[in-house]
Amino acid sequence: MKDIIIIGAGPAGLATALSLMLHAKKNGVSPEILIVDKNLSPWEKPCGGMILRDAFRIFPSISTLPGVEISGIRIVYRSIDNVIWYSEPIGKNIGRKTLLKFFFKHLDKLGIDLELGFLVRSVSAEKDHVSILGKRRIRAKVVVGADGAASITRRIIFRKGIKLRDFGLAYQVWVKSSNSLEPINEFYYGREYSPAGYAWVFPHVDHLRIGIGALADRVNTSSLRIYLKKLLKLKRRKFNEIKIIREDSFLVPLSGGLKPIVHGRILLVGDAAHQVSPLSGAGIHLAIKAGALVGKVLADYFSNEKPRENILIKYEKVWNSMYGRKLRLEKILVDFLLMHGSKFGKNKIRGDLIKAFADVLVGQKDVKYLVMKYLRLSSPALYTLLKHFSSQDRDK
């Protein structure tokens, strides 16, 4: 029997394994870890690939990987076309295959077992262990479901399948260009770019990633292709020549996070737990943060002479207090903007909010800051009242 099985060798699962081993060594224990994944080799996943700077504090070596350091955010909405520059890089666009190879190398150094080409078909919780079934049955004391948006762990154990209203559908192409690329990630908002979401242009080392995202219950891939063609036509005016070298469509969890994410000895992390920003669709830095947190909790669990399941619950409590509430607020804001966003076109102060919105996108501010900024500009009396209530709560 293994101590821990991690289903999924993406950023969330790999960050969990590395964090666990690093904390376990400090605690003087050496749990036996097995990571399984259905893929046969390091793979690219359809995504923009931006990793925000706060993830580098957890694994500093990631910041040295090949990629494009991002120093600015361009936001286009109707007549607004603003570039917000930051005094230092806010993150880096890194290819997923590059990131996975980095993690795999460290797994080998730490003696963590990795089995690729293992498709998990079932997960079952027994009295004193958890079993996974693929090409063979394997038992473990604890299982971590890091198996992505279509998580079988979530579906079987947590009884939460795929509800389209909780997901975004994205369609993205990789584009080769002869032009030099600026260190700017671009975001396009408004119905001319996406029927219920936004479009993006992210530079990578040797290509651009251009995509369209919208709520999955409102669109299909064919309709997104039409919007993407319009955006490509717009970009061709700027670039001398662009050539599509890859295209993908994919689901992105946008529910603002699931509850619960711990069930006995089974934990969910990353896309499987919907730990993705509903506002930006970014999930890699959150997957790394969540994995680091799970790893620490598991190290504490196996350092205990009599491991108890209530130790594992700490992961969910800490996650919710540090990040979960923020993601749920983002979800509320997204729903509000989709319903009332057109009204901002008539708002003369909307340009003043662009910097605040960009700060939220790149993780430097939270949604509460953006909302209070808007209220201060549009309704000073209500802003003063809410600020008073907030200060009263802090005093208590």
C-alpha positions in Angstrom: 0.0 0.0 0.0 1.3 3.5 -0.9 1.1 6.3 1.5 -0.2 8.8 -1.1 -1.4 8.5 -4.7 -1.7 11.7 -6.7 -4.0 11.4 -9.7 -2.8 13.9 -12.3 0.7 15.1 -13.2 -0.2 18.7 -13.9 1.0 21.8 -12.0 -1.4 21.1 -9.1 -0.4 17.4 -8.6 3.3 18.0 -9.1 3.3 21.0 -6.7 1.6 18.8 -4.1 4.2 16.1 -4.4 7.2 18.5 -4.2 5.7 20.5 -1.3 4.9 17.3 0.5 8.4 15.9 0.2 10.1 19.2 1.2 7.9 19.6 4.3 8.1 15.9 5.2 11.9 16.0 5.2 11.8 18.9 7.6 9.4 16.8 9.8 11.7 13.7 9.6 9.3 11.5 7.7 9.5 9.9 4.2 6.0 9.1 2.9 5.8 6.8 -0.2 4.3 8.8 -3.1 3.0 7.7 -6.4 1.8 10.1 -9.2 -0.2 8.6 -12.0 -1.3 10.3 -15.2 -3.1 9.1 -18.4 -0.6 10.9 -20.7 2.6 9.2 -21.9 5.0 12.2 -21.8 5.1 15.9 -20.9 2.3 17.6 -22.8 1.0 21.0 -23.7 -2.4 21.9 -22.3 -4.5 24.5 -24.1 -4.1 27.6 -22.0 -2.6 31.1 -22.1 0.3 29.9 -19.9 0.7 33.0 -17.7 2.1 32.3 -14.2 1.7 35.2 -11.8 4.7 36.3 -9.8 3.4 35.1 -6.4 3.8 31.5 -7.5 7.6 32.1 -7.8 7.8 32.7 -4.1 6.8 29.0 -3.6 9.2 27.5 -6.2 11.7 30.3 -7.1 13.4 28.2 -9.8 10.2 28.5 -12.0 11.1 32.1 -12.6 14.3 31.1 -14.4 12.5 28.8 -16.9 12.3 30.0 -20.6 9.4 32.2 -21.2 8.3 35.8 -21.7 8.3 38.1 -18.7 5.2 40.2 -18.7 5.5 43.9 -17.6 2.2 45.3 -18.9 -1.5 44.6 -19.3 -3.5 45.9 -22.3 -7.2 46.2 -21.8 -9.5 47.0 -24.7 -13.2 47.7 -24.1 -15.2 49.8 -26.6 -13.5 53.1 -26.9 -10.9 52.3 -24.2 -7.6 50.9 -25.2 -5.2 51.3 -22.3 -1.8 49.7 -21.5 -0.9 49.5 -17.8 2.8 49.2 -17.2 4.2 47.8 -13.9 7.5 48.7 -12.4 8.6 45.1 -12.3 7.4 41.9 -14.1 4.0 40.7 -12.9 4.6 37.2 -14.1 5.8 35.1 -17.0 4.2 33.2 -19.9 5.7 29.7 -19.8 4.8 26.7 -21.9 3.2 23.9 -20.0 5.6 21.3 -21.4 8.5 23.4 -20.1 6.9 23.7 -16.7 6.2 19.9 -16.5 9.8 19.0 -17.4 11.0 21.2 -14.6 8.8 19.4 -12.1 9.6 16.0 -13.5 13.3 16.6 -13.0 12.8 17.5 -9.3 10.5 14.4 -8.8 13.4 12.2 -9.8 15.8 13.9 -7.5 13.4 13.5 -4.5 12.7 9.8 -5.3 9.0 10.3 -6.1 7.5 7.6 -8.3 5.8 8.8 -11.5 3.8 6.4 -13.7 2.6 7.9 -17.0 0.1 6.2 -19.3 -2.1 5.2 -16.3 -5.7 6.0 -17.0 -7.7 6.0 -13.7 -11.2 4.5 -14.3 -12.5 4.4 -10.8 -11.8 5.7 -7.2 -13.3 4.0 -4.1 -13.0 4.9 -0.5 -12.7 2.0 1.9 -12.6 1.9 5.7 -8.9 2.2 6.1 -7.6 3.0 2.6 -8.5 4.4 -0.8 -8.3 2.4 -4.0 -7.8 3.5 -7.6 -8.4 1.3 -10.6 -6.7 1.6 -13.9 -4.5 -1.0 -15.6 -4.3 -2.5 -12.1 -5.7 -1.7 -8.7 -3.5 0.3 -6.3 -4.3 1.1 -2.7 -3.2 4.1 -0.6 -3.8 5.8 2.7 -4.6 9.1 1.0 -5.5 10.0 -2.5 -5.2 13.5 -4.1 -7.4 14.2 -7.1 -5.5 16.6 -9.3 -7.1 15.2 -12.4 -8.3 18.4 -14.1 -11.6 19.9 -15.1 -13.1 16.5 -16.0 -11.9 15.0 -12.7 -13.1 11.4 -12.2 -12.2 11.8 -8.5 -14.6 14.7 -8.2 -17.3 12.9 -10.2 -17.3 9.6 -8.2 -16.3 10.6 -4.7 -17.7 14.1 -4.4 -20.6 13.4 -6.8 -20.0 16.6 -8.8 -20.0 16.2 -12.5 -19.7 18.8 -15.3 -22.4 21.4 -15.2 -21.9 23.8 -18.2 -23.0 26.8 -16.2 -19.9 26.3 -14.0 -17.5 26.3 -16.9 -16.1 28.5 -19.6 -15.4 27.2 -23.1 -12.3 28.5 -24.7 -10.9 28.2 -28.3 -7.3 29.1 -28.8 -4.7 29.2 -31.6 -1.0 29.4 -31.6 0.3 31.9 -34.1 3.7 32.3 -35.6 4.7 35.9 -36.4 7.7 37.5 -38.0 7.2 40.6 -35.7 9.0 41.1 -32.4 6.6 40.6 -29.5 6.0 43.1 -26.7 6.0 41.9 -23.0 2.3 42.6 -22.7 -0.7 40.3 -22.2 -3.8 41.7 -23.9 -7.4 41.3 -22.8 -10.4 42.3 -25.0 -13.9 42.8 -23.5 -17.2 43.5 -25.1 -19.7 41.6 -27.3 -17.7 42.4 -30.4 -14.9 40.1 -29.0 -16.8 37.5 -27.1 -20.6 36.8 -26.6 -20.1 36.2 -22.8 -16.5 36.4 -21.8 -13.3 37.9 -23.3 -10.5 37.4 -25.8 -6.8 37.4 -25.1 -3.4 37.6 -26.9 -0.4 36.3 -24.9 3.1 36.3 -26.3 5.4 33.3 -25.8 9.0 32.6 -26.7 8.3 31.7 -30.4 4.6 32.3 -30.9 1.5 34.1 -29.8 -1.5 32.5 -28.1 -4.7 34.1 -29.3 -8.0 32.9 -27.8 -11.7 33.5 -27.1 -13.5 32.4 -24.0 -17.2 32.5 -23.0 -19.6 30.7 -20.6 -19.9 27.1 -21.8 -23.8 27.1 -21.6 -24.0 30.0 -24.0 -21.7 29.1 -26.9 -20.1 26.3 -28.8 -16.7 25.9 -30.5 -18.1 26.9 -33.9 -19.4 30.2 -32.7 -16.1 30.9 -30.9 -14.2 30.3 -34.2 -16.2 33.1 -35.8 -15.2 35.5 -33.1 -11.6 34.4 -33.3 -11.5 35.0 -37.0 -12.5 38.6 -36.4 -9.7 39.0 -33.8 -7.1 37.4 -36.1 -8.2 39.8 -38.9 -7.7 42.7 -36.4 -4.2 41.4 -35.4 -3.1 41.0 -39.1 -3.2 44.8 -39.4 -0.5 45.0 -36.8 1.7 42.0 -37.8 3.3 41.5 -41.2 2.5 37.8 -41.4 0.8 35.4 -39.0 0.5 31.6 -39.4 -1.6 29.3 -37.3 0.4 26.3 -36.1 -2.0 24.8 -33.5 -5.6 25.1 -32.4 -7.4 23.8 -29.4 -10.7 24.1 -27.5 -11.1 23.3 -23.8 -13.2 23.7 -20.7 -12.2 26.0 -17.9 -13.8 25.8 -14.4 -15.3 29.2 -13.5 -17.6 28.4 -10.6 -15.4 30.2 -8.0 -14.4 27.0 -6.2 -16.1 23.9 -5.0 -17.2 22.9 -1.5 -16.2 20.5 -0.1 -12.8 19.7 -1.4 -11.9 17.2 1.3 -13.8 13.9 1.8 -12.3 11.6 4.4 -8.8 10.7 3.0 -9.5 12.1 -0.5 -8.6 15.7 -1.4 -9.2 17.7 -4.6 -6.7 20.3 -5.9 -6.3 22.5 -9.0 -8.9 22.4 -11.8 -10.5 19.4 -10.2 -11.4 21.7 -7.2 -12.3 24.6 -9.6 -9.4 26.6 -8.2 -9.3 29.0 -11.1 -9.9 32.7 -11.3 -13.5 33.3 -12.7 -12.4 36.8 -13.8 -9.3 35.9 -15.8 -9.5 32.2 -16.2 -5.9 31.9 -14.8 -5.3 28.8 -12.8 -1.6 27.8 -12.9 -0.5 30.0 -10.1 -3.5 29.0 -8.0 -2.8 25.3 -8.7 0.8 25.8 -7.4 -0.5 27.6 -4.3 -3.1 25.0 -3.6 -0.6 22.2 -4.2 1.9 23.8 -1.8 -0.8 24.0 0.8 -1.9 20.4 0.4 1.7 19.2 0.6 2.2 20.9 3.9 -1.0 19.5 5.4 -0.2 16.0 4.2 3.3 16.3 5.7 1.7 17.2 9.0 -0.7 14.3 8.6 2.0 11.7 8.1 4.2 13.2 10.8 1.5 12.5 13.4 1.8 9.2 15.3 -1.9 8.6 14.9 -2.9 10.4 11.7 -6.5 11.7 11.9 -8.7 12.9 9.1 -9.4 16.2 10.9 -5.8 17.2 10.1 -6.7 16.9 6.3 -9.7 19.3 6.8 -7.2 22.0 7.6 -6.4 22.2 3.9 -10.0 23.3 3.1 -10.2 25.7 5.9 -7.0 27.5 5.1 -7.7 27.5 1.4 -11.1 29.1 1.9 -9.7 31.8 4.3 -6.8 32.7 2.0 -8.2 32.3 -1.5 -11.6 30.7 -1.6 -13.6 33.8 -0.6 -11.7 35.9 -3.1 -12.6 33.5 -5.9 -16.3 33.5 -4.9 -16.3 37.3 -4.9 -14.8 37.2 -8.4 -17.6 34.9 -9.5 -20.2 37.4 -8.2 -18.5 40.2 -10.0 -18.4 38.3 -13.3 -22.1 37.4 -13.1 -22.8 41.1 -12.4 -20.7 42.3 -15.3 -22.4 39.8 -17.7 -25.8 41.1 -16.6 -25.1 44.8 -16.3 -21.8 45.4 -18.2 -23.3 47.3 -21.1 -24.3 50.1 -18.7 -20.6 50.9 -18.1 -20.4 52.1 -21.7 -22.3 55.3 -20.6 -20.3 55.7 -17.4 -17.8 58.6 -17.8 -15.6 57.4 -15.0 -15.0 53.9 -16.4 -11.6 54.8 -17.7 -10.5 55.5 -14.1 -11.3 51.9 -13.2 -9.0 50.3 -15.8 -5.9 50.4 -13.6 -7.8 48.9 -10.6 -9.3 46.2 -12.9 -5.8 45.3 -14.3 -4.5 45.1 -10.7 -7.2 42.5 -9.9 -6.4 40.6 -13.1 -2.8 40.2 -12.2 -3.4 39.4 -8.5 -2.1 42.6 -7.0 -5.5 43.6 -5.7 -8.7 41.8 -4.8 -12.3 42.3 -6.0 -13.3 44.2 -2.9 -10.7 46.9 -3.8 -12.2 47.2 -7.3 -15.8 47.5 -6.0 -14.9 50.1 -3.4 -12.9 52.1 -6.0 -16.0 52.1 -8.3 -18.3 53.1 -5.4 -16.0 55.9 -4.3 -16.1 57.4 -7.9 -19.8 56.8 -8.6 -21.5 56.9 -5.2 -19.4 58.7 -2.6 -22.1 58.5 0.1 -22.5 54.8 -0.2 -18.8 54.3 -0.3 -18.4 56.3 3.0 -21.1 54.2 4.6 -19.6 50.8 3.5 -16.2 51.9 4.6 -17.6 52.9 8.0 -19.2 49.5 8.4 -16.0 47.8 7.4 -14.0 49.7 10.0 -16.6 48.8 12.6 -16.1 45.1 11.8 -12.4 45.3 12.1 -12.7 47.0 15.5 -14.8 44.0 16.7 
